[in-house]
């Protein structure tokens, strides 16, 4: 059954198993079936029965229709549709629903095929001695402009935090549910670049066990790698101001 019309409490009640996979999605009609299938196969090979929390961020192609078709034939999948509000707020919705459930771990990956499932075995093997297992993009196939944007994000957010955030916006991260829940209590729901905020808060909390897994960030399976530098700059400045406010609240 599609869970698109259920309340947040009802959705959290049907998120079951050891692992919730949060995946924000926007206009990925051409890729999403293959991306979810690859992840389902990889997790199954590790003996994991996941729950996919798939958040359609107001796509204007056939992404939502494709997701609902997939949901009819695949167990352990929850499809949520909402008006477009951006990647960060889509992540926040998936995070909030997942931490309200009884899963042990929350994995966030993107829906464009850049997060290669082949590395997940290394992530999963670290869970016994880690609270936060983050990818670090040591190799990238998606172009210099995106790589430099990530470097600027790292330098600026690290300067504010006072601790090296390493790869603060990486969309390949495995978090213990209780730890993620603590971080969300101090992050405003309207924070646009939520992954950076979570990394920032977790580093400031201290006492957590961290592991970094080197990953190769693949090229996008669909769409262009070009970015709008004006939009990125606007979001970046807004993020820094939000981080300053967040730091004062910690």
N, C-alpha and C positions, 0 to 999 in steps of 0.2 A: 504494500500500500504506500502511496505517496504521503510523506509527512509534512508537506509544504504548508498545510493549513493548521498544524498543531501549534500549541503555545510552547514557549520556551521550556516550561516545566515538563510538559509532555514529551518534548523532543529529548530532553536530558534523560528521561526515564527509559527511553528505548536505545540510548547509547550504551552498549554493553560490551563486555569482553575486556581483554587486557590492554588494548591499544585503540585509541581514537585517532583517525587520520584526518586532520583538518586541511581542507583544500579550497582556497578561494578561487573562483572561476569567473572569467569575463571573456566572452566571445571566443570560446575554444571549441566550437562545433566540430572542426576538422580533426582535433587532437584528443579530445577528452576521453573518448571510448578507449583508445589505445593506451593513454596514460594510466587510467584507472585499472585496466586489464594488466598492464605490466606490474603495477604495484600489488595488485591482488595475487598475482602469480608468485612474486617474490616473497610476500609475507606468508603465503601458504606454504612455500618451500621451507620456511623457518618454523612451521608449526603454529603460526599466529593466526587467530581468527579476529580480524580487525573490524571496526565499525568506521566506515567512511562517512565523514561529515562534509558534504559537498555544498558549498555556498555559492549560488549563482548571483552575481552582483549586477543584476539588471541587464543581462546580455541582450543585444538587439539582433542576434542571429538565431540559429536553431539550437543553441547550446542547451537551454532549459528543456526543450522537447527531447533532445537526445538523452539528457540525464534521466528524464522520467521514463523513457523507453528502457534505459539500462536498469533502472530500479525495479522494473517488472520482472526481470530475469536474473537479478543478482541479489543475494541476501547480504545483510550487513551493510546497507547503504541508506543514508538519510539525505534527501535532497531538500535544500532550503532556498527559496527565491526571495529576493528583497530588491528594493529600488537601488540604483547605482549610487554608491557612496565611497568607492575606492577600495583598494587592496587591504589597507590597514584596518579599516572598520569591518571588512568582511572577515579578516582573521580574528578580530576581537569577538565577533559574534560566535564563530566556531569555537574559540577558546572558552568563552563563557559557558556555552552549552556543554562542552566537554568536561570542564572542572566541576560542573553541577551533577555530573554522572558519577558512576562508581568505577570508572576505568582506572588503571594504574599509571598509564603513560599517555602523553599526547604528542603526536608527531605532526608537524606542519611542513607541508611541501607545496610547491606551486603546481599549477595545472598545465603548464606549457611544455612539459617534457624536459626541462633543464635539470631537474633534480633526478639524478640517475639512481634507480633502485638498487643497482649492484653494490652500492656502498652501504646499504642499510644493515647488512650483516655485521659490519664493524660498529655501527651505532648500537645495535641491539646487544652486542656482546659486552658493552661497557655499562649496562644498566645496573649491574650489581654493585658497582663502586662509584656511580655517578648520579648526580641529580639533574645535571644539564649536559646533554651531548649535542654539540653544535658542529656543523660542517664548517670548514674553512676552505674557501675557493682558491686553491693553489694554482689551478689551471682553468682558463676560461676560453670558451669558443664563441662568445656572444659579442665580441668587438671591444675595441679600446675605450670607446665612449662610456660604456656601461662599467667597465673595469675601473676607470678613473672616477666615475661617480661614486662607486663603492669606496674607493680609497679616500676621497674627500669626506664622505660620511664617517669613515673610521677616524680620521684625524680630528675632525671637528667634535664628534661626540666623545671621543677619548679625552680631549682637552677639557671638556666640561665635566666629565665623570671623574677624572684624575686616575683612572685605571684603564689599561689598554682593553678596548672592547673587541679587538681582533677582527671580527667580521660581523659588525653589529646588525646588519640588515639581511643576513643570510636566510633564505627561506627554506632551509633544510635543518630542522632542529627537533630534538627529542627531549621532552621535559617530563619530569615526575609531576603527576597531577597536583599534588599538594603544594609543590613549590610554585607552579604556575598560578595556582589559586591565590597564593599570598601576594604574588607580584601584581595580579589584576586588581587587588583591593586598593592599590594606590595610584593606578593609572587611569586617567579620565577616559571614558568610553569614546570621546570624540577625538582622541589622539590619532592623527592621520597615518603616521608611519609607526604602526604598533610594534613591529618587530624590534625596531631600535629602542623603543621605550621599554620593552620587556628585557632586552639585553642590559640596558642601562640600570634598571631597577634590580635585576638579579645580581649584577656585579656590585652594586652599592649595598645590597643586603648582607653580603659576606657569609662565610661559614658554609657555603655550598661547594659541592664537589663537581668540578668541571672536567670535561674531556672534549678535545677537538679532534675531528676526523678529517684529514685532508680529502678533498673531493675535486673532481673535474666537473665544472659547470658546463653542461652541453649547450649547444646552440638551440634556440627556440625551434620547436617543431613546426610552428606556423607563425605568420606575421613577420613584421620587420624588427630588426635589432636597433634601428635608429631611435633616438630619444629626443623629446622636446626640451632643450636646455632651459628655456624660459620657465616652463612648468616645473622642471626639476629644481631650478634655483628658488622659485617661489615656495615650493614644498620644503626645500632644505632650510630656508630661513625660518619658516613657520615651525619646523621641527626643533631648531635650536632654541627658539623662544619658549616652546613648550617644554623642552628638556630643562631649561633654566628654572621654570616654574616647578617642574617635577622635582628637581634637585632640592629646592627650598622646602618641599613638603616632606622630604624623607628624614 
